[in-house]
Amino acid sequence: MLVDQVHHLDELTADADLRRLTAETPLADQAWREARTDSDRHTASLEETRRRIADLLEERDALLDRLLELSTATGRG
């Protein structure tokens, strides 16, 4: 699940940040930047997925409302 992936990548990023701070090497800094990039990308994907779900739920509700209106107007409701 995407939420679990984001959580895992956040943990990896935190670990990489700790190594970066303690090692103070270019390699550790690069590893942290890569971890941060992956985490940010997955977080953005999760946020977009949540927005899309909200949009779809809103659209579904509007369609159900419309169906109810049509059903009521034709005497089937």
N, CA, C and O atoms as a Tripos MOL2 file, in Angstrom:
@<TRIPOS>MOLECULE
protein
  308   307    77     0     0
PROTEIN
NO_CHARGES

@<TRIPOS>ATOM
      1 N           0.8410   -1.1670    0.0000 N.3       1 MET1
      2 CA          0.0000    0.0000    0.0000 C.3       1 MET1
      3 C           0.8960    1.2440    0.0000 C.2       1 MET1
      4 O           1.9730    1.2590    0.5950 O.2       1 MET1
      5 N           0.4250    2.2580   -0.6690 N.am      2 LEU2
      6 CA          1.2150    3.4820   -0.8290 C.3       2 LEU2
      7 C           1.5200    4.1590    0.5050 C.2       2 LEU2
      8 O           2.6110    4.6980    0.6900 O.2       2 LEU2
      9 N           0.5770    4.1360    1.4210 N.am      3 VAL3
     10 CA          0.8010    4.7470    2.7340 C.3       3 VAL3
     11 C           1.9710    4.0590    3.4420 C.2       3 VAL3
     12 O           2.8180    4.7170    4.0450 O.2       3 VAL3
     13 N           2.0040    2.7370    3.3610 N.am      4 ASP4
     14 CA          3.0940    1.9820    3.9850 C.3       4 ASP4
     15 C           4.4330    2.2930    3.3230 C.2       4 ASP4
     16 O           5.4570    2.4040    3.9970 O.2       4 ASP4
     17 N           4.4180    2.4310    2.0000 N.am      5 GLN5
     18 CA          5.6460    2.7640    1.2890 C.3       5 GLN5
     19 C           6.1730    4.1280    1.7070 C.2       5 GLN5
     20 O           7.3740    4.3010    1.9150 O.2       5 GLN5
     21 N           5.2710    5.0970    1.8280 N.am      6 VAL6
     22 CA          5.6860    6.4380    2.2390 C.3       6 VAL6
     23 C           6.2750    6.3970    3.6390 C.2       6 VAL6
     24 O           7.3040    7.0170    3.9060 O.2       6 VAL6
     25 N           5.6180    5.6630    4.5300 N.am      7 HIS7
     26 CA          6.1270    5.5450    5.9020 C.3       7 HIS7
     27 C           7.5220    4.9150    5.9100 C.2       7 HIS7
     28 O           8.4260    5.3870    6.5990 O.2       7 HIS7
     29 N           7.6780    3.8550    5.1440 N.am      8 HIS8
     30 CA          8.9750    3.1730    5.0690 C.3       8 HIS8
     31 C          10.0540    4.1000    4.4970 C.2       8 HIS8
     32 O          11.1670    4.1580    5.0190 O.2       8 HIS8
     33 N           9.7210    4.8180    3.4300 N.am      9 LEU9
     34 CA         10.6960    5.7290    2.8220 C.3       9 LEU9
     35 C          11.0440    6.8840    3.7620 C.2       9 LEU9
     36 O          12.1820    7.3550    3.7720 O.2       9 LEU9
     37 N          10.0760    7.3390    4.5450 N.am     10 ASP10
     38 CA         10.3730    8.3750    5.5390 C.3      10 ASP10
     39 C          11.3650    7.8670    6.5820 C.2      10 ASP10
     40 O          12.2570    8.6010    7.0070 O.2      10 ASP10
     41 N          11.2060    6.6050    6.9920 N.am     11 GLU11
     42 CA         12.1400    6.0110    7.9460 C.3      11 GLU11
     43 C          13.5370    5.8820    7.3280 C.2      11 GLU11
     44 O          14.5430    6.1660    7.9780 O.2      11 GLU11
     45 N          13.5830    5.4520    6.0690 N.am     12 LEU12
     46 CA         14.8760    5.3480    5.3850 C.3      12 LEU12
     47 C          15.5420    6.7110    5.2520 C.2      12 LEU12
     48 O          16.7580    6.8340    5.3970 O.2      12 LEU12
     49 N          14.7440    7.7250    4.9760 N.am     13 THR13
     50 CA         15.2780    9.0810    4.8580 C.3      13 THR13
     51 C          15.8190    9.5710    6.1870 C.2      13 THR13
     52 O          16.8730   10.2050    6.2320 O.2      13 THR13
     53 N          15.1120    9.2870    7.2630 N.am     14 ALA14
     54 CA         15.5850    9.6880    8.5950 C.3      14 ALA14
     55 C          16.8920    8.9890    8.9270 C.2      14 ALA14
     56 O          17.8050    9.6050    9.4760 O.2      14 ALA14
     57 N          16.9890    7.7010    8.5970 N.am     15 ASP15
     58 CA         18.2370    6.9630    8.8300 C.3      15 ASP15
     59 C          19.3780    7.5420    7.9920 C.2      15 ASP15
     60 O          20.4940    7.7120    8.4830 O.2      15 ASP15
     61 N          19.0900    7.8390    6.7430 N.am     16 ALA16
     62 CA         20.1070    8.4110    5.8560 C.3      16 ALA16
     63 C          20.5400    9.7850    6.3580 C.2      16 ALA16
     64 O          21.7140   10.1420    6.2540 O.2      16 ALA16
     65 N          19.6050   10.5510    6.8980 N.am     17 ASP17
     66 CA         19.9370   11.8660    7.4320 C.3      17 ASP17
     67 C          20.8630   11.7320    8.6450 C.2      17 ASP17
     68 O          21.8180   12.4950    8.7930 O.2      17 ASP17
     69 N          20.5750   10.7710    9.4970 N.am     18 LEU18
     70 CA         21.4410   10.5460   10.6590 C.3      18 LEU18
     71 C          22.8510   10.1400   10.2150 C.2      18 LEU18
     72 O          23.8430   10.6290   10.7550 O.2      18 LEU18
     73 N          22.9270    9.2490    9.2340 N.am     19 ARG19
     74 CA         24.2520    8.8500    8.7070 C.3      19 ARG19
     75 C          24.9610   10.0390    8.0710 C.2      19 ARG19
     76 O          26.1750   10.1920    8.2080 O.2      19 ARG19
     77 N          24.1970   10.8830    7.3730 N.am     20 ARG20
     78 CA         24.7800   12.0700    6.7340 C.3      20 ARG20
     79 C          25.3740   13.0060    7.7820 C.2      20 ARG20
     80 O          26.4750   13.5300    7.6130 O.2      20 ARG20
     81 N          24.6410   13.2040    8.8490 N.am     21 LEU21
     82 CA         25.1100   14.1150    9.8940 C.3      21 LEU21
     83 C          26.3110   13.5690   10.6630 C.2      21 LEU21
     84 O          27.1970   14.3240   11.0650 O.2      21 LEU21
     85 N          26.3320   12.2650   10.8600 N.am     22 THR22
     86 CA         27.4450   11.6870   11.6210 C.3      22 THR22
     87 C          28.6660   11.4360   10.7460 C.2      22 THR22
     88 O          29.7970   11.6030   11.2020 O.2      22 THR22
     89 N          28.4520   11.0380    9.4960 N.am     23 ALA23
     90 CA         29.5780   10.7250    8.6150 C.3      23 ALA23
     91 C          30.1860   11.9760    7.9930 C.2      23 ALA23
     92 O          31.4020   12.0670    7.8260 O.2      23 ALA23
     93 N          29.3390   12.9340    7.6540 N.am     24 GLU24
     94 CA         29.7840   14.1700    7.0110 C.3      24 GLU24
     95 C          30.6530   13.9030    5.7850 C.2      24 GLU24
     96 O          31.7160   14.4960    5.6100 O.2      24 GLU24
     97 N          30.1650   12.9860    4.9380 N.am     25 THR25
     98 CA         30.8750   12.6740    3.7020 C.3      25 THR25
     99 C          29.9580   12.9710    2.5180 C.2      25 THR25
    100 O          28.7340   12.9680    2.6570 O.2      25 THR25
    101 N          30.5540   13.2270    1.3510 N.am     26 PRO26
    102 CA         29.7360   13.4600    0.1540 C.3      26 PRO26
    103 C          28.8490   12.2660   -0.1890 C.2      26 PRO26
    104 O          27.7240   12.4430   -0.6550 O.2      26 PRO26
    105 N          29.3460   11.0630    0.0370 N.am     27 LEU27
    106 CA         28.5710    9.8650   -0.2720 C.3      27 LEU27
    107 C          27.3320    9.7650    0.6280 C.2      27 LEU27
    108 O          26.2460    9.4210    0.1610 O.2      27 LEU27
    109 N          27.5030   10.0620    1.8980 N.am     28 ALA28
    110 CA         26.3680   10.0350    2.8250 C.3      28 ALA28
    111 C          25.3660   11.1310    2.4710 C.2      28 ALA28
    112 O          24.1560   10.9290    2.5700 O.2      28 ALA28
    113 N          25.8690   12.2750    2.0630 N.am     29 ASP29
    114 CA         24.9890   13.3680    1.6570 C.3      29 ASP29
    115 C          24.1990   12.9890    0.4030 C.2      29 ASP29
    116 O          23.0070   13.2810    0.3040 O.2      29 ASP29
    117 N          24.8530   12.3500   -0.5370 N.am     30 GLN30
    118 CA         24.1830   11.9100   -1.7660 C.3      30 GLN30
    119 C          23.1120   10.8590   -1.4460 C.2      30 GLN30
    120 O          22.0120   10.9050   -1.9970 O.2      30 GLN30
    121 N          23.4320    9.9240   -0.5640 N.am     31 ALA31
    122 CA         22.4550    8.8930   -0.1860 C.3      31 ALA31
    123 C          21.2250    9.5220    0.4590 C.2      31 ALA31
    124 O          20.0960    9.1000    0.2050 O.2      31 ALA31
    125 N          21.4530   10.5400    1.2990 N.am     32 TRP32
    126 CA         20.3290   11.2310    1.9250 C.3      32 TRP32
    127 C          19.4830   11.9570    0.8710 C.2      32 TRP32
    128 O          18.2550   11.8770    0.9040 O.2      32 TRP32
    129 N          20.1280   12.6610   -0.0570 N.am     33 ARG33
    130 CA         19.3880   13.3750   -1.1020 C.3      33 ARG33
    131 C          18.5370   12.4120   -1.9310 C.2      33 ARG33
    132 O          17.3910   12.7200   -2.2570 O.2      33 ARG33
    133 N          19.0910   11.2530   -2.2720 N.am     34 GLU34
    134 CA         18.3390   10.2670   -3.0500 C.3      34 GLU34
    135 C          17.1590    9.7280   -2.2520 C.2      34 GLU34
    136 O          16.0630    9.5640   -2.7880 O.2      34 GLU34
    137 N          17.3830    9.4530   -0.9720 N.am     35 ALA35
    138 CA         16.2950    8.9700   -0.1190 C.3      35 ALA35
    139 C          15.2100   10.0310    0.0130 C.2      35 ALA35
    140 O          14.0200    9.7190   -0.0360 O.2      35 ALA35
    141 N          15.6180   11.2780    0.1810 N.am     36 ARG36
    142 CA         14.6650   12.3810    0.3240 C.3      36 ARG36
    143 C          13.8440   12.5470   -0.9590 C.2      36 ARG36
    144 O          12.6340   12.7660   -0.9000 O.2      36 ARG36
    145 N          14.5000   12.4420   -2.1070 N.am     37 THR37
    146 CA         13.8180   12.5540   -3.3950 C.3      37 THR37
    147 C          12.7800   11.4500   -3.5600 C.2      37 THR37
    148 O          11.6480   11.7160   -3.9660 O.2      37 THR37
    149 N          13.1600   10.2130   -3.2480 N.am     38 ASP38
    150 CA         12.2170    9.0980   -3.3360 C.3      38 ASP38
    151 C          11.0340    9.3100   -2.4000 C.2      38 ASP38
    152 O           9.8820    9.1050   -2.7850 O.2      38 ASP38
    153 N          11.3240    9.7160   -1.1840 N.am     39 SER39
    154 CA         10.2670    9.9450   -0.2050 C.3      39 SER39
    155 C           9.3290   11.0650   -0.6580 C.2      39 SER39
    156 O           8.1090   10.9350   -0.5660 O.2      39 SER39
    157 N           9.8990   12.1520   -1.1400 N.am     40 ASP40
    158 CA          9.0780   13.2710   -1.6140 C.3      40 ASP40
    159 C           8.2010   12.8600   -2.7960 C.2      40 ASP40
    160 O           7.0360   13.2490   -2.8740 O.2      40 ASP40
    161 N           8.7560   12.0840   -3.7010 N.am     41 ARG41
    162 CA          8.0020   11.6430   -4.8780 C.3      41 ARG41
    163 C           6.8310   10.7530   -4.4700 C.2      41 ARG41
    164 O           5.7230   10.9070   -4.9850 O.2      41 ARG41
    165 N           7.0710    9.8310   -3.5530 N.am     42 HIS42
    166 CA          6.0000    8.9500   -3.0960 C.3      42 HIS42
    167 C           4.9570    9.7160   -2.2770 C.2      42 HIS42
    168 O           3.7630    9.4280   -2.3650 O.2      42 HIS42
    169 N           5.3990   10.6710   -1.4940 N.am     43 THR43
    170 CA          4.4610   11.4880   -0.7220 C.3      43 THR43
    171 C           3.5610   12.2830   -1.6600 C.2      43 THR43
    172 O           2.3560   12.3800   -1.4300 O.2      43 THR43
    173 N           4.1340   12.8460   -2.7050 N.am     44 ALA44
    174 CA          3.3390   13.5890   -3.6860 C.3      44 ALA44
    175 C           2.3430   12.6630   -4.3840 C.2      44 ALA44
    176 O           1.2030   13.0510   -4.6410 O.2      44 ALA44
    177 N           2.7710   11.4580   -4.6840 N.am     45 SER45
    178 CA          1.8870   10.4840   -5.3160 C.3      45 SER45
    179 C           0.7290   10.1180   -4.3830 C.2      45 SER45
    180 O          -0.4150    9.9960   -4.8200 O.2      45 SER45
    181 N           1.0370    9.9450   -3.1030 N.am     46 LEU46
    182 CA          0.0000    9.6370   -2.1260 C.3      46 LEU46
    183 C          -1.0030   10.7840   -2.0250 C.2      46 LEU46
    184 O          -2.2110   10.5510   -1.9930 O.2      46 LEU46
    185 N          -0.5140   12.0060   -1.9750 N.am     47 GLU47
    186 CA         -1.4010   13.1690   -1.9010 C.3      47 GLU47
    187 C          -2.2760   13.2740   -3.1390 C.2      47 GLU47
    188 O          -3.4660   13.5700   -3.0350 O.2      47 GLU47
    189 N          -1.7010   13.0370   -4.3010 N.am     48 GLU48
    190 CA         -2.4730   13.0740   -5.5470 C.3      48 GLU48
    191 C          -3.5320   11.9690   -5.5600 C.2      48 GLU48
    192 O          -4.6570   12.1910   -6.0080 O.2      48 GLU48
    193 N          -3.1780   10.8000   -5.0750 N.am     49 THR49
    194 CA         -4.1320    9.6920   -4.9990 C.3      49 THR49
    195 C          -5.2810   10.0440   -4.0700 C.2      49 THR49
    196 O          -6.4410    9.7720   -4.3810 O.2      49 THR49
    197 N          -4.9660   10.6450   -2.9390 N.am     50 ARG50
    198 CA         -6.0170   11.0510   -2.0030 C.3      50 ARG50
    199 C          -6.9230   12.1140   -2.6170 C.2      50 ARG50
    200 O          -8.1390   12.0750   -2.4290 O.2      50 ARG50
    201 N          -6.3390   13.0630   -3.3510 N.am     51 ARG51
    202 CA         -7.1540   14.0830   -4.0290 C.3      51 ARG51
    203 C          -8.0660   13.4440   -5.0740 C.2      51 ARG51
    204 O          -9.2370   13.8020   -5.1950 O.2      51 ARG51
    205 N          -7.5170   12.5060   -5.8150 N.am     52 ARG52
    206 CA         -8.2970   11.8310   -6.8640 C.3      52 ARG52
    207 C          -9.4440   11.0400   -6.2480 C.2      52 ARG52
    208 O         -10.5540   11.0430   -6.7810 O.2      52 ARG52
    209 N          -9.1910   10.3690   -5.1420 N.am     53 ILE53
    210 CA        -10.2480    9.6240   -4.4570 C.3      53 ILE53
    211 C         -11.3470   10.5780   -4.0050 C.2      53 ILE53
    212 O         -12.5320   10.2980   -4.1890 O.2      53 ILE53
    213 N         -10.9600   11.6970   -3.4170 N.am     54 ALA54
    214 CA        -11.9510   12.6880   -2.9720 C.3      54 ALA54
    215 C         -12.7740   13.1970   -4.1520 C.2      54 ALA54
    216 O         -13.9910   13.3500   -4.0480 O.2      54 ALA54
    217 N         -12.1040   13.4580   -5.2730 N.am     55 ASP55
    218 CA        -12.8160   13.9240   -6.4720 C.3      55 ASP55
    219 C         -13.7960   12.8650   -6.9710 C.2      55 ASP55
    220 O         -14.9270   13.1810   -7.3400 O.2      55 ASP55
    221 N         -13.3600   11.6210   -6.9800 N.am     56 LEU56
    222 CA        -14.2290   10.5440   -7.4470 C.3      56 LEU56
    223 C         -15.4260   10.3440   -6.5190 C.2      56 LEU56
    224 O         -16.5380   10.0910   -6.9830 O.2      56 LEU56
    225 N         -15.2010   10.4560   -5.2260 N.am     57 LEU57
    226 CA        -16.3120   10.3380   -4.2840 C.3      57 LEU57
    227 C         -17.3160   11.4720   -4.4760 C.2      57 LEU57
    228 O         -18.5280   11.2640   -4.4190 O.2      57 LEU57
    229 N         -16.7940   12.6640   -4.7030 N.am     58 GLU58
    230 CA        -17.6660   13.8100   -4.9580 C.3      58 GLU58
    231 C         -18.4690   13.6070   -6.2410 C.2      58 GLU58
    232 O         -19.6660   13.8910   -6.2870 O.2      58 GLU58
    233 N         -17.8050   13.1180   -7.2710 N.am     59 GLU59
    234 CA        -18.4850   12.8560   -8.5320 C.3      59 GLU59
    235 C         -19.5480   11.7690   -8.3630 C.2      59 GLU59
    236 O         -20.6520   11.8840   -8.8940 O.2      59 GLU59
    237 N         -19.2070   10.7210   -7.6240 N.am     60 ARG60
    238 CA        -20.1720    9.6520   -7.3620 C.3      60 ARG60
    239 C         -21.4100   10.2020   -6.6510 C.2      60 ARG60
    240 O         -22.5410    9.8910   -7.0240 O.2      60 ARG60
    241 N         -21.1820   11.0150   -5.6310 N.am     61 ASP61
    242 CA        -22.2950   11.5880   -4.8820 C.3      61 ASP61
    243 C         -23.1810   12.4600   -5.7710 C.2      61 ASP61
    244 O         -24.4080   12.4260   -5.6690 O.2      61 ASP61
    245 N         -22.5510   13.2320   -6.6320 N.am     62 ALA62
    246 CA        -23.3180   14.0770   -7.5530 C.3      62 ALA62
    247 C         -24.1390   13.2200   -8.5130 C.2      62 ALA62
    248 O         -25.2900   13.5410   -8.8100 O.2      62 ALA62
    249 N         -23.5540   12.1440   -8.9910 N.am     63 LEU63
    250 CA        -24.2900   11.2460   -9.8950 C.3      63 LEU63
    251 C         -25.4450   10.5510   -9.1780 C.2      63 LEU63
    252 O         -26.5240   10.3830   -9.7460 O.2      63 LEU63
    253 N         -25.2150   10.1520   -7.9370 N.am     64 LEU64
    254 CA        -26.2940    9.5300   -7.1720 C.3      64 LEU64
    255 C         -27.4210   10.5260   -6.9000 C.2      64 LEU64
    256 O         -28.5980   10.1690   -6.9530 O.2      64 LEU64
    257 N         -27.0560   11.7740   -6.6090 N.am     65 ASP65
    258 CA        -28.0670   12.8090   -6.4210 C.3      65 ASP65
    259 C         -28.8760   13.0070   -7.6990 C.2      65 ASP65
    260 O         -30.1010   13.1170   -7.6640 O.2      65 ASP65
    261 N         -28.1810   13.0480   -8.8050 N.am     66 ARG66
    262 CA        -28.8510   13.2190  -10.1030 C.3      66 ARG66
    263 C         -29.7700   12.0400  -10.3970 C.2      66 ARG66
    264 O         -30.8850   12.2270  -10.8850 O.2      66 ARG66
    265 N         -29.3120   10.8360  -10.1040 N.am     67 LEU67
    266 CA        -30.1250    9.6410  -10.3100 C.3      67 LEU67
    267 C         -31.3840    9.7030   -9.4430 C.2      67 LEU67
    268 O         -32.4720    9.3500   -9.8970 O.2      67 LEU67
    269 N         -31.2330   10.1450   -8.2160 N.am     68 LEU68
    270 CA        -32.3900   10.2890   -7.3330 C.3      68 LEU68
    271 C         -33.3650   11.3300   -7.8650 C.2      68 LEU68
    272 O         -34.5800   11.1370   -7.8240 O.2      68 LEU68
    273 N         -32.8210   12.4350   -8.3650 N.am     69 GLU69
    274 CA        -33.6850   13.4740   -8.9430 C.3      69 GLU69
    275 C         -34.4730   12.9320  -10.1350 C.2      69 GLU69
    276 O         -35.6740   13.1680  -10.2630 O.2      69 GLU69
    277 N         -33.7750   12.2050  -10.9950 N.am     70 LEU70
    278 CA        -34.4430   11.6370  -12.1730 C.3      70 LEU70
    279 C         -35.4770   10.6080  -11.7750 C.2      70 LEU70
    280 O         -36.5640   10.5420  -12.3470 O.2      70 LEU70
    281 N         -35.1270    9.8130  -10.7970 N.am     71 SER71
    282 CA        -36.0380    8.7760  -10.3230 C.3      71 SER71
    283 C         -37.2920    9.3930   -9.7070 C.2      71 SER71
    284 O         -38.4040    8.9120   -9.9280 O.2      71 SER71
    285 N         -37.1060   10.4460   -8.9430 N.am     72 THR72
    286 CA        -38.2330   11.1510   -8.3220 C.3      72 THR72
    287 C         -39.0870   11.8420   -9.3780 C.2      72 THR72
    288 O         -40.3150   11.8250   -9.2910 O.2      72 THR72
    289 N         -38.4500   12.4450  -10.3680 N.am     73 ALA73
    290 CA        -39.1730   13.1760  -11.4170 C.3      73 ALA73
    291 C         -40.0200   12.2390  -12.2670 C.2      73 ALA73
    292 O         -41.0640   12.6460  -12.7770 O.2      73 ALA73
    293 N         -39.5930   11.0090  -12.4270 N.am     74 THR74
    294 CA        -40.3400   10.0650  -13.2500 C.3      74 THR74
    295 C         -41.2950    9.2220  -12.4030 C.2      74 THR74
    296 O         -41.9810    8.3480  -12.9340 O.2      74 THR74
    297 N         -41.3470    9.4710  -11.1030 N.am     75 GLY75
    298 CA        -42.2710    8.7520  -10.2370 C.3      75 GLY75
    299 C         -41.7850    7.3800   -9.8270 C.2      75 GLY75
    300 O         -42.5670    6.5600   -9.3460 O.2      75 GLY75
    301 N         -40.5370    7.1300  -10.0060 N.am     76 ARG76
    302 CA        -39.9790    5.8070   -9.6470 C.3      76 ARG76
    303 C         -39.2900    5.8330   -8.2980 C.2      76 ARG76
    304 O         -38.7460    4.8150   -7.8700 O.2      76 ARG76
    305 N         -39.2970    6.9720   -7.6150 N.am     77 GLY77
    306 CA        -38.5470    7.1060   -6.3760 C.3      77 GLY77
    307 C         -39.3540    7.0110   -5.2070 C.2      77 GLY77
    308 O         -38.8400    7.1080   -4.0920 O.2      77 GLY77
@<TRIPOS>BOND
     1     1     2 1
     2     2     3 1
     3     3     4 2
     4     3     5 am
     5     5     6 1
     6     6     7 1
     7     7     8 2
     8     7     9 am
     9     9    10 1
    10    10    11 1
    11    11    12 2
    12    11    13 am
    13    13    14 1
    14    14    15 1
    15    15    16 2
    16    15    17 am
    17    17    18 1
    18    18    19 1
    19    19    20 2
    20    19    21 am
    21    21    22 1
    22    22    23 1
    23    23    24 2
    24    23    25 am
    25    25    26 1
    26    26    27 1
    27    27    28 2
    28    27    29 am
    29    29    30 1
    30    30    31 1
    31    31    32 2
    32    31    33 am
    33    33    34 1
    34    34    35 1
    35    35    36 2
    36    35    37 am
    37    37    38 1
    38    38    39 1
    39    39    40 2
    40    39    41 am
    41    41    42 1
    42    42    43 1
    43    43    44 2
    44    43    45 am
    45    45    46 1
    46    46    47 1
    47    47    48 2
    48    47    49 am
    49    49    50 1
    50    50    51 1
    51    51    52 2
    52    51    53 am
    53    53    54 1
    54    54    55 1
    55    55    56 2
    56    55    57 am
    57    57    58 1
    58    58    59 1
    59    59    60 2
    60    59    61 am
    61    61    62 1
    62    62    63 1
    63    63    64 2
    64    63    65 am
    65    65    66 1
    66    66    67 1
    67    67    68 2
    68    67    69 am
    69    69    70 1
    70    70    71 1
    71    71    72 2
    72    71    73 am
    73    73    74 1
    74    74    75 1
    75    75    76 2
    76    75    77 am
    77    77    78 1
    78    78    79 1
    79    79    80 2
    80    79    81 am
    81    81    82 1
    82    82    83 1
    83    83    84 2
    84    83    85 am
    85    85    86 1
    86    86    87 1
    87    87    88 2
    88    87    89 am
    89    89    90 1
    90    90    91 1
    91    91    92 2
    92    91    93 am
    93    93    94 1
    94    94    95 1
    95    95    96 2
    96    95    97 am
    97    97    98 1
    98    98    99 1
    99    99   100 2
   100    99   101 am
   101   101   102 1
   102   102   103 1
   103   103   104 2
   104   103   105 am
   105   105   106 1
   106   106   107 1
   107   107   108 2
   108   107   109 am
   109   109   110 1
   110   110   111 1
   111   111   112 2
   112   111   113 am
   113   113   114 1
   114   114   115 1
   115   115   116 2
   116   115   117 am
   117   117   118 1
   118   118   119 1
   119   119   120 2
   120   119   121 am
   121   121   122 1
   122   122   123 1
   123   123   124 2
   124   123   125 am
   125   125   126 1
   126   126   127 1
   127   127   128 2
   128   127   129 am
   129   129   130 1
   130   130   131 1
   131   131   132 2
   132   131   133 am
   133   133   134 1
   134   134   135 1
   135   135   136 2
   136   135   137 am
   137   137   138 1
   138   138   139 1
   139   139   140 2
   140   139   141 am
   141   141   142 1
   142   142   143 1
   143   143   144 2
   144   143   145 am
   145   145   146 1
   146   146   147 1
   147   147   148 2
   148   147   149 am
   149   149   150 1
   150   150   151 1
   151   151   152 2
   152   151   153 am
   153   153   154 1
   154   154   155 1
   155   155   156 2
   156   155   157 am
   157   157   158 1
   158   158   159 1
   159   159   160 2
   160   159   161 am
   161   161   162 1
   162   162   163 1
   163   163   164 2
   164   163   165 am
   165   165   166 1
   166   166   167 1
   167   167   168 2
   168   167   169 am
   169   169   170 1
   170   170   171 1
   171   171   172 2
   172   171   173 am
   173   173   174 1
   174   174   175 1
   175   175   176 2
   176   175   177 am
   177   177   178 1
   178   178   179 1
   179   179   180 2
   180   179   181 am
   181   181   182 1
   182   182   183 1
   183   183   184 2
   184   183   185 am
   185   185   186 1
   186   186   187 1
   187   187   188 2
   188   187   189 am
   189   189   190 1
   190   190   191 1
   191   191   192 2
   192   191   193 am
   193   193   194 1
   194   194   195 1
   195   195   196 2
   196   195   197 am
   197   197   198 1
   198   198   199 1
   199   199   200 2
   200   199   201 am
   201   201   202 1
   202   202   203 1
   203   203   204 2
   204   203   205 am
   205   205   206 1
   206   206   207 1
   207   207   208 2
   208   207   209 am
   209   209   210 1
   210   210   211 1
   211   211   212 2
   212   211   213 am
   213   213   214 1
   214   214   215 1
   215   215   216 2
   216   215   217 am
   217   217   218 1
   218   218   219 1
   219   219   220 2
   220   219   221 am
   221   221   222 1
   222   222   223 1
   223   223   224 2
   224   223   225 am
   225   225   226 1
   226   226   227 1
   227   227   228 2
   228   227   229 am
   229   229   230 1
   230   230   231 1
   231   231   232 2
   232   231   233 am
   233   233   234 1
   234   234   235 1
   235   235   236 2
   236   235   237 am
   237   237   238 1
   238   238   239 1
   239   239   240 2
   240   239   241 am
   241   241   242 1
   242   242   243 1
   243   243   244 2
   244   243   245 am
   245   245   246 1
   246   246   247 1
   247   247   248 2
   248   247   249 am
   249   249   250 1
   250   250   251 1
   251   251   252 2
   252   251   253 am
   253   253   254 1
   254   254   255 1
   255   255   256 2
   256   255   257 am
   257   257   258 1
   258   258   259 1
   259   259   260 2
   260   259   261 am
   261   261   262 1
   262   262   263 1
   263   263   264 2
   264   263   265 am
   265   265   266 1
   266   266   267 1
   267   267   268 2
   268   267   269 am
   269   269   270 1
   270   270   271 1
   271   271   272 2
   272   271   273 am
   273   273   274 1
   274   274   275 1
   275   275   276 2
   276   275   277 am
   277   277   278 1
   278   278   279 1
   279   279   280 2
   280   279   281 am
   281   281   282 1
   282   282   283 1
   283   283   284 2
   284   283   285 am
   285   285   286 1
   286   286   287 1
   287   287   288 2
   288   287   289 am
   289   289   290 1
   290   290   291 1
   291   291   292 2
   292   291   293 am
   293   293   294 1
   294   294   295 1
   295   295   296 2
   296   295   297 am
   297   297   298 1
   298   298   299 1
   299   299   300 2
   300   299   301 am
   301   301   302 1
   302   302   303 1
   303   303   304 2
   304   303   305 am
   305   305   306 1
   306   306   307 1
   307   307   308 2
@<TRIPOS>SUBSTRUCTURE
     1 MET1         2 RESIDUE 1 A MET
     2 LEU2         6 RESIDUE 1 A LEU
     3 VAL3        10 RESIDUE 1 A VAL
     4 ASP4        14 RESIDUE 1 A ASP
     5 GLN5        18 RESIDUE 1 A GLN
     6 VAL6        22 RESIDUE 1 A VAL
     7 HIS7        26 RESIDUE 1 A HIS
     8 HIS8        30 RESIDUE 1 A HIS
     9 LEU9        34 RESIDUE 1 A LEU
    10 ASP10       38 RESIDUE 1 A ASP
    11 GLU11       42 RESIDUE 1 A GLU
    12 LEU12       46 RESIDUE 1 A LEU
    13 THR13       50 RESIDUE 1 A THR
    14 ALA14       54 RESIDUE 1 A ALA
    15 ASP15       58 RESIDUE 1 A ASP
    16 ALA16       62 RESIDUE 1 A ALA
    17 ASP17       66 RESIDUE 1 A ASP
    18 LEU18       70 RESIDUE 1 A LEU
    19 ARG19       74 RESIDUE 1 A ARG
    20 ARG20       78 RESIDUE 1 A ARG
    21 LEU21       82 RESIDUE 1 A LEU
    22 THR22       86 RESIDUE 1 A THR
    23 ALA23       90 RESIDUE 1 A ALA
    24 GLU24       94 RESIDUE 1 A GLU
    25 THR25       98 RESIDUE 1 A THR
    26 PRO26      102 RESIDUE 1 A PRO
    27 LEU27      106 RESIDUE 1 A LEU
    28 ALA28      110 RESIDUE 1 A ALA
    29 ASP29      114 RESIDUE 1 A ASP
    30 GLN30      118 RESIDUE 1 A GLN
    31 ALA31      122 RESIDUE 1 A ALA
    32 TRP32      126 RESIDUE 1 A TRP
    33 ARG33      130 RESIDUE 1 A ARG
    34 GLU34      134 RESIDUE 1 A GLU
    35 ALA35      138 RESIDUE 1 A ALA
    36 ARG36      142 RESIDUE 1 A ARG
    37 THR37      146 RESIDUE 1 A THR
    38 ASP38      150 RESIDUE 1 A ASP
    39 SER39      154 RESIDUE 1 A SER
    40 ASP40      158 RESIDUE 1 A ASP
    41 ARG41      162 RESIDUE 1 A ARG
    42 HIS42      166 RESIDUE 1 A HIS
    43 THR43      170 RESIDUE 1 A THR
    44 ALA44      174 RESIDUE 1 A ALA
    45 SER45      178 RESIDUE 1 A SER
    46 LEU46      182 RESIDUE 1 A LEU
    47 GLU47      186 RESIDUE 1 A GLU
    48 GLU48      190 RESIDUE 1 A GLU
    49 THR49      194 RESIDUE 1 A THR
    50 ARG50      198 RESIDUE 1 A ARG
    51 ARG51      202 RESIDUE 1 A ARG
    52 ARG52      206 RESIDUE 1 A ARG
    53 ILE53      210 RESIDUE 1 A ILE
    54 ALA54      214 RESIDUE 1 A ALA
    55 ASP55      218 RESIDUE 1 A ASP
    56 LEU56      222 RESIDUE 1 A LEU
    57 LEU57      226 RESIDUE 1 A LEU
    58 GLU58      230 RESIDUE 1 A GLU
    59 GLU59      234 RESIDUE 1 A GLU
    60 ARG60      238 RESIDUE 1 A ARG
    61 ASP61      242 RESIDUE 1 A ASP
    62 ALA62      246 RESIDUE 1 A ALA
    63 LEU63      250 RESIDUE 1 A LEU
    64 LEU64      254 RESIDUE 1 A LEU
    65 ASP65      258 RESIDUE 1 A ASP
    66 ARG66      262 RESIDUE 1 A ARG
    67 LEU67      266 RESIDUE 1 A LEU
    68 LEU68      270 RESIDUE 1 A LEU
    69 GLU69      274 RESIDUE 1 A GLU
    70 LEU70      278 RESIDUE 1 A LEU
    71 SER71      282 RESIDUE 1 A SER
    72 THR72      286 RESIDUE 1 A THR
    73 ALA73      290 RESIDUE 1 A ALA
    74 THR74      294 RESIDUE 1 A THR
    75 GLY75      298 RESIDUE 1 A GLY
    76 ARG76      302 RESIDUE 1 A ARG
    77 GLY77      306 RESIDUE 1 A GLY
